[in-house]
């Protein structure tokens, strides 16, 4: 049996008629950039998450970049974040001239360890950028407490956590800003690339909206230098269709995760969900010290897997200039050697899920 890691065709076939109708609607409108379609999608996401404002942009990487700029992070400042995440999180900090300061992770959840943030603080610290990895919220009470005590800004990297909750509140409602990815592999995915910034501050909303259109508060009036980071109307239209099904899709992911939990809990380390968290399982990630051998075995059996992430950021060549070395963040380094993400797309059949479980159990019992 072949079990794909992700198969967007399975997601799109049942809603193809709606997607085509959305395509034709936008095509016939002749309005393709920042149209009413984008405004409606922004309002729908703000209402879904529970923030006052949502600003559609070209992708999540630029959402993070615009957030940092709008919050005044600049050359010489420091931003504390995790080394166990996709490169974009720290990349944007460096691009604007600030310094990424890494803080190790909690090994059970893979999120930044709030207990270690204080050791990373300096007079130059301007912000904290937690990542809600794999669809589970970081410990936002502790992070926000530290931020408030030291008068720091907080940017939530929620590229993987739209719809996840922390103590009953949606991720994206805690920080000064929060950044969403609608990349094609995300639980809510565009048919291309797209992103969004959430905030509850009107001044930030106004500033970010200007940043995304070359720093213009009105046409041909540029208050400052900005970017070209606008969300396409076509992508907004597609995403509006998918948003109607989003909670159901995430519910199916949780059902698949429950089956994995039950079938694998005695052979690998299954995801630990902190009390009070409601996760969306952007990834279902196990860990084992036999990761590479298991992955090869599953490949032979037709089961696709992925590693998120094989090299922590402090050991990436691009960040060599920061002076970190192997051993500086032992939990992130150990996780990078042991994590393995299994197929968890909502469209998996029960037979496929049980086959994955059977293959993994066979590997450990052979």
N, C-alpha and C positions, 0 to 999 in steps of 0.2 A: 504493500500500500504506500502511496505517496501522500505525505501530509505537508502542504506548503506552509511556510512561515506566515505569509500574507498573500491573499488572492483577492484583489479589489474587484475582479469580475463577479465574484459571489455577492459582494455588497451591492454592486451597481445594477445587476440584472433585474432584481425585483422592483427597483425604483427608476429604471431606465426611461420609462414614459414621462415621469415627472421631471427628470433631469433634462430631457429633450425639450419639454415644454418651457422650462426655465431658460434654456439656451435660445429658443426661438423668441421668447419674450424680450430678452436682452438684445438679441440681434435686431429685432424689429424696432426697438426703442432708439437705436443709434447712440446710446449713452453707455460708454464702456468704462469710464473712470469716475470714481466718487459720485455715483448717481444716487437716486432714491433707493436703489437696490442695496447699496452699501449702507446707507443711513438706516434702513429697516433692519438689516442684519446687525448693525451696531446696537440698535435699540433692543433687539431680541436677545443678544448675548448679555448686555448689561442687565436686562431683566432676569435672565436665566441665572446669572452668577449673583446678582444683588449689589452691583456697583452703580454709581450715578452715571458714569461715562464709559464708553468703549470706543476706541479709535482704530479703524481698520488700516493696516499697513501691508507692505509687500511680503514680509516674512517675519518670523520670530526673532531671528538674529538682529534685524534692524529695529524691531520693537525694543529689544534690550538696549541697543545703541541709543535710540531716541530717548528712552527713559533716563539713561545715565546723563545725557546732555541736558534734558529738561530739568533734572534734579541738580544740575550744577557741578557734576563730577567732571574734573578736568585734570590736566597735566600736573603730576606731583601728588595727587590724591591716591588713597588706597581703598580698595573694595575687597571685603572678605567674602570668600565663596568656597565652594567645594572643589577638590581635585578630581572627584569621581562623577563626571558628567560629560556631556558632549562639549566639544571644544568651543562652541559659540559663546558659552556662558562667560568664560574668561577672556576669550578673543576680543570681545567688544570692549572690555575694560582696558585692555592693552591698546587697542586701536585709538581710543580717545586720549591716550597718553597717561592714563592712570596705571596703578600697579595692582595686579591681582595678588591677593594674599590668601593662600590656601589654608583651609582648616580641615582636619581629618573628619571621617564619617563615623556614624553609629553603625557597627557591623551588622546589626539585625535588620535595619531599614535602608541602609546605604545613603541616608540623608545626612546633611551636615550635623556635626555634634555640637549642640549649644554649649555644652560643658567645657568646650575647648576654645570657644570664640574669644573669651577674655584674654587668652594668651596671645591672640593675634592682633589685639588693639594697639594703636599708636596714636600719636598726635595728628597724624595725617589721615587716619581712617575717616572716610566720608559716608560709607554705606555698607550694608550687608546684602548679599544676593543669594538667598537660599534657593535650592532647586528641589521641587517636589518630585523626586525621582520615581520612575516606573509607575506613576499614578497614585502615589501615597504622599500625603502632606508631611512636610517637615514639622518639627515641634515649634509651632508659631508663637505660643505663649511665651516660651523662654527667649526666643529670638526677638520678639517685639519688646520684651522687658529690657533686654540688653540695649536694644536700639534706643528706647526711650531714655534709659539711664545715661547714655553717652551722646544723646542728640544726633543719632545717625539715621540716614534714610534707608528704606528697605525696598528692594525691587524683587518681587517674587518671579522666579523663572518657573512658570507653570506650563511649559511647553508640552509636558506629558500628563497634566493633571486636571484638565477642564472637566468639572463635574465632581471632582473628589472633595471630600469634606473633612474638616478638622473640628471636632467637638460641635458638630451641627452647622458649622459655617463653611461656605464654599472657599476653596483656595482661590486666591485672587482678591479677597476682601480684606486682607490684613495689611499689606504693604502700602507704600506711597503710590507705587504702580505695580502692575502684574502683567506678564507677557505670555501670550498664547501662540502656539504653533498650530497651523492647519495643514502642515506638510502631508504629503500623500500617505504616509504610514501612520499618521495619528488617528486616534479613535474617532475624532471628527475631522475629516480630511477633505481638502480641496481637490480639484482635478488639475493640480498644478501646485503653486506655492501661494501661501497667504499667511498673515499674522494679525495680531491685535494687541492693543495696550488698554488695560483697565485702570481706572483711577476714580477716586471720590473727590478730588480737588479740582475745582473749576479752573483755577489758574494753570494747573498742569495740563488739563484737557485743552485749553486754548493754546498753550505753548506747543504741545505735541502736534496738534492739528496744523499749526503753522510750520513746524519743523518738517512735516511730511510733504509739504508743497513749497520747498525752497525758502522757508522762513517767511512766507507771505501771509499776512492777516487778511489781505484782500488782493485781488488780481493786480499784478505788476507793482505791488507795494511790499517791499521786502524789509522787514524789521531787523532781521539777522540772517546769517547764512544757514541754510537748512539742507534738506535732502530731497530726493525724489523717491518717496516711499508710499505710494498710494496703492490701495487695494482695488483690484479689478472688479467691475460690476459683475462680470460673468462668474467669477469665483464666489462672490457673495451670494449670487443667486443659487449656485449649486449647494453652497453650505447651508442656506436657509432650508432647502429641501431636506438635507441630511439631519439638520438639527431636530426636526420633528420626530425622528426615530432614535435620537441619540441616547436617551435614558434607557430605552429598551435594549439597545445594543450593549450598553455598559452592564445592564442586568444579566445579559447572556454571558458576557465575559466573566462576571462573578460566579455564575453557575459552573462554567468551565473550570475556573480556579478552584472552586470547592471540590470538584471531581479530582483534579490534580492533587489537592491537599490530602484527600482521603487515600488516594492510590499511591502517593509517593512519600508520605510523612515519615516512614520508617526506613527509607533508603537514601534520601538526600535531605539537605536543609531547605525546607519550603519557605516561602515568604512569611515574615512575621508582620502582622498588622497591629499597630499600636491601638490600645483601647481608646475609643472615641473617634477613630479614623474610619471613614468610608472611602474605599479605594475604587479606582476605575480600571485597574490592571491594564495600563498601556503596555506593560510587559508582565509576563509571569516568569519570574527569574528565580531559579534554584541555584544552589551552590554545592560544590563537591570538590575535593582535592583530586578527583579523577576526571576533571572537566574535559580536558582535551581528548582523552581516550573515549569518554562517553559521547562527545560530539561526533567523533569519527565513526563510532558504532552506529549512532542514530542516522548519520548520513548514509551509511551502507544499507540501512533499513528503510530509507526513503523519507526520513523525518528531517525537515529543515529546522535549523536552530540559528541563534545569533548570540553574539557576545557584546553586551553593553556594560562595561567598556574594557577592551583588552589592555590598554595602557593609560594609567591615570595622568592627568594633565601636567603635573609637576615633573614628570619624566618624559614629556613630549619635547622633541628638538626645538619646537617653536618657543618654548618657555625656558630653555636652557639659561637664558640671560638672567633669570630670576635667582639662580644660584641654589635651587633645591637639589637634593640628591636622593638616591634610593635609601629607604629607611626613614625618611622624614615623616611620611604619613603611612604607617604600617597597615592600618585597617583598609585604606583605599587600595594599597598595593596588594594585599591578600585577596581582597574582593576581586580585583582585576584578574587574578589567576584562577578564580574558582567559580565565577558567575556564568550561568548559561540560561538564556531566555528561550522558552518553549513556545510553540504556536498557541495563541490564545484569541485569535480573531473570532468574533462573535458568530461567524458563519461555519465554524467547524462542526462536523457531525459528531454524535456521541461515539460512533464507531471509530472515528479518527482520534478522538481524545483517549478512548480506551486503548487504542493501538499504541499511542505514545507512551502511556503508562506501562503497558505490557513490555514494550521494548526496553524502557529504562529499568524495569524490575529484572528483566532477563539479563541485562548487562551486569547488574550487581549480584545476581544469583548464579552466574555461570561458573 
